[in-house]
Amino acid sequence: MTRAKPFLSDNAARVHPAVWDALRRADEADSPYDGDALSAALDERFSALFGRECAALWVATGTAANCLALAAMCPPHGGVVCHREAHIEVDEGGAPGFFLHGAKLIHADGVGAKLTPGSIAAAIDPIRDDVHQVQPHAIAITQASEYGLTYGTDELAALSAFAQERGLGLHMDGARFANAAAFVSNSANVGASAAAGPVDSLAFGFIKNGGMNAEAIVLFDPAQADLVRYRRKRAGHLQCKGRYLAAQILAMLDDDVWFANARGANAAAQEIAGACGERLMHPVEANELFVHLTGAERETLRAGGFTFYDWGCDAARFVTAWDTREEDARALAQAIAAL
């Protein structure tokens, strides 16, 4: 039987050994909810990572991280601007509307699922400033984007300036934030700071990168933290044994495990990208590859044991992870080159 070579999703990756070790160490009695020592350490650790004061709260899913952060920025009668292919629009099952109590997602366009000040302006400038139309209150971007593209520092600065000019909050969905940070720098602290830019809030993803069930809401205005804490409780995301979530996050931050894992996944993606040539739909700037393949070619790859998602009728998506085997990445590269 051909051994499966998984490129379906980094959601399916294994839990990193450091996380398992941290969970075992956390298996001691401590204060419940977020009153434990591990949860209390998060603010300082993330402030040190980003080089500016912030508050950090754990939640169990990226959906909750994004929606709770956005709920602090946008009232029920308002709107959040996002790309029309953003994860919060196409893959959250209506969660933004639920968490934001009916607030609207306002669609904007952009190459590779990235927003620009111009594309946002095109979406919101036609909105009349009166009670009959939903007014924008926030912008949500994804780092890396839904097509694996990374926002650079200049792009983030321009978006931040636009948001401030228009009085809008700026939130970053960082499900693959680590991969973006590893793309822009060889240093964990520099990469984190550059990839986040001057955003107001960040959903820092750990689960795709070796975590088990813990993500972080990073709020660069610490005054927002209490509001989000109340919303987290009301939404059913204040776990009574929160120390286990905090333990996972701290374990990933220790020794920059999060960054090393992302670099490994990115390197595997680059190995494969080198064999794709003009088949690539987008540049590879994180750990996702979108590749033009016919139906017959996809079946050939699946017969070789490779797992992946179809992307429309003539393409496929391949995702590498922190635990992708070098031999599997090399084998996929060779198989694509041989088509």
Secondary structure, 3 states (H helix, E strand, C coil): CCCCEECCCHHHCCCCHHHHHHHHHCCCCCCCECCCHHHHCHHHHHHHHHCCCCEEEEECCHHHHHHHHHHCCCCCCEEEEEECCCHHHHCCCCHHHHHCCCCEEEEECCHHHCCCHHHHHHHHCCCCCCCCCCEEEEEEEECCCCCCCCCCHHHHHHHHHHHHHHCCEEEEEECCHHHHHHHHCCCHHHHHHHHHCCCCEEEECCHHHCCCCCEEEEECCHHHHHHHHHHHHHCCCCCCECHHHHHHHHHHHHHHHHHHHHHHHHHHHHHHHHHHHHHECCCCCCCEEEEECCHHHHHHHHHCCEECEECCCCEEEEECCCCCCHHHHHHHHHHHHCC
